[in-house]
Amino acid sequence: MLLIITLYFIGKTFYQLAHAYDKGRWQYAIVGIVVFYVGQFIGGLSIGFAAVYFGYQIEEINALALGLLALPFGGLAVWLLYRNLKKRWSDLSSVSSKDAFNEQIIDDDLTQ
């Protein structure tokens, strides 16, 4: 149940971000959820490889504990993607608003 709530809020956050910058809302909501799962998968693999490297028997690791340890990796991946998209889109929107302002000045000069 906790995972469903987490996925809902991840999807909602990316949906709102995409809506604010006029991008594909559902596409980015789904991308955010997929990135969460990919981050968890990579985190689980990293923990598993570290356990083998340090001499732990991988069969002795509880699957629930491994899943809980991998959650922060998924959260980190989602946070990095969100921060990257927000920065990129805000830079693009500020550039496009500057271009629109410059075009308006040029049009005003031509009409006079």
C-alpha positions as CSV (number, residue, x, y, z in Angstrom):
1,M,0.0,0.0,0.0
2,L,2.8,2.4,0.8
3,L,4.4,1.7,-2.6
4,I,1.1,2.6,-4.4
5,I,1.0,5.9,-2.5
6,T,4.6,6.6,-3.3
7,L,4.0,5.9,-7.0
8,Y,0.9,8.2,-7.0
9,F,2.9,11.1,-5.6
10,I,5.8,10.6,-7.9
11,G,3.4,10.5,-10.9
12,K,1.5,13.5,-9.6
13,T,4.7,15.6,-9.1
14,F,6.0,14.9,-12.6
15,Y,2.5,15.5,-14.1
16,Q,2.4,18.9,-12.4
17,L,5.9,19.8,-13.5
18,A,5.1,18.9,-17.2
19,H,1.8,20.8,-17.0
20,A,3.6,23.9,-15.7
21,Y,6.0,23.8,-18.7
22,D,3.5,22.7,-21.3
23,K,5.0,19.2,-21.9
24,G,3.4,15.8,-22.2
25,R,1.8,15.4,-18.8
26,W,1.1,11.7,-18.7
27,Q,4.3,10.8,-20.5
28,Y,6.4,12.4,-17.8
29,A,4.3,11.0,-15.0
30,I,5.0,7.5,-16.4
31,V,8.7,8.3,-17.0
32,G,9.0,9.4,-13.3
33,I,7.5,6.1,-12.1
34,V,9.7,4.0,-14.5
35,V,12.8,5.9,-13.3
36,F,11.9,5.1,-9.7
37,Y,11.8,1.4,-10.5
38,V,15.0,1.6,-12.5
39,G,16.7,3.4,-9.6
40,Q,15.5,0.7,-7.2
41,F,16.7,-2.1,-9.5
42,I,20.2,-0.5,-9.8
43,G,20.3,0.0,-6.1
44,G,19.4,-3.6,-5.4
45,L,22.1,-4.8,-7.8
46,S,24.6,-2.5,-6.1
47,I,23.7,-3.8,-2.7
48,G,23.9,-7.4,-4.0
49,F,27.3,-6.9,-5.6
50,A,28.6,-5.2,-2.4
51,A,27.3,-8.0,-0.3
52,V,29.1,-10.6,-2.5
53,Y,32.2,-8.5,-2.5
54,F,32.3,-8.2,1.3
55,G,31.7,-11.9,1.7
56,Y,28.0,-12.1,2.7
57,Q,26.0,-14.9,1.4
58,I,23.4,-13.4,-1.0
59,E,20.9,-16.1,0.0
60,E,21.0,-14.9,3.6
61,I,19.8,-11.4,2.8
62,N,16.1,-11.0,3.4
63,A,14.3,-9.9,0.2
64,L,12.2,-7.4,2.1
65,A,15.3,-5.8,3.7
66,L,16.9,-5.6,0.3
67,G,13.9,-3.9,-1.2
68,L,13.8,-1.4,1.7
69,L,17.5,-0.7,1.3
70,A,17.0,-0.1,-2.5
71,L,14.1,2.5,-1.9
72,P,16.5,5.5,-1.4
73,F,18.2,4.7,-4.7
74,G,14.8,5.0,-6.5
75,G,14.1,8.2,-4.6
76,L,17.5,9.6,-5.5
77,A,17.0,8.8,-9.2
78,V,13.6,10.5,-9.2
79,W,14.9,13.6,-7.5
80,L,17.8,13.9,-9.9
81,L,15.5,13.5,-12.9
82,Y,13.0,16.1,-11.5
83,R,15.8,18.6,-10.7
84,N,17.3,18.1,-14.2
85,L,14.0,18.5,-16.0
86,K,13.0,21.6,-14.0
87,K,16.3,23.3,-14.6
88,R,16.4,22.4,-18.3
89,W,12.8,23.5,-18.9
90,S,13.1,26.7,-16.9
91,D,16.2,27.6,-18.9
92,L,14.4,27.0,-22.1
93,S,11.4,29.0,-21.0
94,S,13.5,32.0,-20.0
95,V,15.4,31.9,-23.3
96,S,12.1,31.7,-25.3
97,S,10.6,34.6,-23.3
98,K,13.8,36.7,-23.9
99,D,13.5,35.9,-27.6
100,A,9.8,36.9,-27.7
101,F,10.7,40.2,-25.9
102,N,13.5,40.9,-28.5
103,E,11.2,40.0,-31.4
104,Q,8.6,42.4,-30.0
105,I,11.2,45.2,-29.8
106,I,12.3,44.5,-33.4
107,D,8.7,44.5,-34.6
108,D,8.0,47.8,-32.8
109,D,11.1,49.4,-34.4
110,L,10.1,48.3,-37.9
111,T,6.5,49.6,-37.6
112,Q,7.7,53.1,-36.6
